[in-house]
Amino acid sequence: MVAALIVLSLFAAQLVRIQGIDSAEVARDALRQRTLSEAIPAQRGTIYDAHGTVLAASAERRRVVVDQSAVPEYTRTEGEKQVKVGVAGAAEELAGLIGKEEGEVRTALTGDRRYTILAPNISPLTWRKISALGIPGVYSERATQRTYPQSTTVASLVGFVQPHDQSAGGGLELMLDDTLKGQQGEATYEIAQDGSRLPSADSAGSSARPGKDVRLTIDNDVQWYAQNALAAKVEETDALSGTVVVMRVDTGELVALASYPTFDPNNIGDADGVFANLAFSDVFEPGSTSKIMTVAAGLEEGTITPDSPMIIPDHLQRYDATLRDSHPHPVEYRTVGGALAESSNVGMMLIGETLEPRTMESYFRGFGLGSKTGLGFPGESAGLLPAADKWDGVQRYTVTYGQGLSTTAVQVAGVFQTIANDGVRVTPSLVAATSDGEGGWTPAPAGKRTQVVSKDTARSVNRMLEGVVTEQGTAPKAQIEGYRVAGKTGTADRYDEEAGGYSGKTASFIGFAPAQDPELVVAVIVQRPIKGYFGGQVAAPVFKDVMTHALQAEKVPPSPIEGDPIKTSLDEKPAEDTPGLLRDRGNPGAR
């Protein structure tokens, strides 16, 4: 009897615990089993050009999903009756709205899976029409879709997002992802017996926080023009690729960064172009465009002047190599300015012999070679500039005319920006401002400024570069009517990693205008052109077209006066004792 009472007491105590103490927990467990949490995507920030043109934006979309076990209960009004039409009726209603065949929709609605994506990307308006049907188990999840109104024009610069989850995939989308992406929220729903969603009273959801908008330094109009001019030249010359950089002289702001081949970021799944922006990632030996650094170093160190006399043969024997000018010619009597204007390799080697290798290296690095810009652009290369103590006897000469070192298009544009800006290098910039979340903008910090060479040196080089863009120079096709132009051609052997050696040429022209008060730098690089390969033939005409358009877009007035021509040639052979004479003084020896 006593034992029975004890057992009954234990059952009673357990019943009290279940009904009283654990009832709340039991209820919570039941609620959890019929509760669903959904991520609320954050609206990604919009990317604008300098004038407010939209380059990338996100739109609200809906992902239609289905609980297949609930759809058979679908009923609809036919006449004055409620008729149970189930999966067949639901498929009939949905097919036209989501753009699929009725049989395909019927298959997607049939089964016992609790979660199946029916339509991954529909508009909010279409979803409202679907929701009004009241089909059990059919609901939507919030999503976003990134669109790129300018398509291929800025694709390699702005980049793209991954279609399946809208995560950053490349370009500025990846570089600025922390700023653009925002923070997703969360919503909690209770699932009713018919599969419909009910807002949970105990929801601990949170609102999504949108990303910040970004305004770039890029001018979409100039970018569009540069992209099309470049594409036309690459196709015309059967070239492998190309890039155009447009930069403001006084601020280092990048106005355009064209790259070809390109792709359509609105259809990334079928893209077959080059995703990288070649202005940052393509590394090449610059050739003659780097000669301005050799001349600037000599001027700054006081070993030469623009009028220093030179005796220039068409080749030099240095160590066990014969180093040549681009074409055979008799011995010439030039000034330093003439050697630069006519792009003499031998002339640059003679200047280089007046400088220690470590001095040359320090100037190259001062101009920005051998290091990244600091922008953080995905895939950017630092180029290749070996330390001077690693140069062999021949490389000590070839670097003076741009072989034996490698750069990117943005780097060499920065070299000319430095000369055009009175010797002050400004770190390039792409972002002008970021939205502050309250309707205003927070300006980006200005680029770092570094005095690389003196104003006098920079202006001397500037005047010499005007000589390049004359009938006596290598780039008369870069002339712009009404404007003074300064610049330099480049035609370099192109190293091909796949071939494991040199293959084809790199044709380039980089310059600035107006020469007397520079506003813009334009760099044009064309890789492995087949139909013509000299920089003055291939790249200079593109420079002319892009610079002309950019000057007009920036409302830069024409040059008021012509510059004084520099002295480029000597009337006769200079005497051996002529002060400052640069000539071949013999082979320094074997390596």
ABEGO torsion letter per residue (X at the ends): XAAAAAAAAAAAAAAAAAAAAAAAAAAAAAAAAABBBBBBBBBBBBBBBAAGBBABBBBBBBBBBBBAAAAAABBBBBEABBBBAEAAAAAAAAAAAAGBBAAAAAAAABEABABBBABABBBAAAAAAAAAAGBBGBBBBBBBBBBBAAEAAAAAAAEBBBAAAGBBABEAAAAAAAAAAEBBBBBBBBBBAAGBBBBBAABABBBBBBBBBBBBABBAAAAAAAAAAAAAAAAAAGBABBBBBBBBAAAGBBABBBBOBBBBAABAAABABBABBAAAABBBBAEAAAAAAAAAAAAAAGABBAABBBBBBABBBBEABBBBBABBBBBBBBBAAAAAAAGBAAAAAAAAAABBAAAAAAAAAAAGBGBBAGAGBBGBBAEBBBBAAABBAAAAAAAAAGBGBBBBAAAAAAAAAAAAAGGBBBBBBABABBBAGAGBBBBBBBBBBBBABBAAAAAAAAAAAAAABBAABABAAABBBGBBBBBBBBBBBBBBAAAGBBBEBBBBBBBBOBAABBABBBBBBBBGBABEABAAAAAAAAAAAAAAAAAAAAGBBBBABBBBBBBABBABBBBAABBGBBBBAEBAEBX
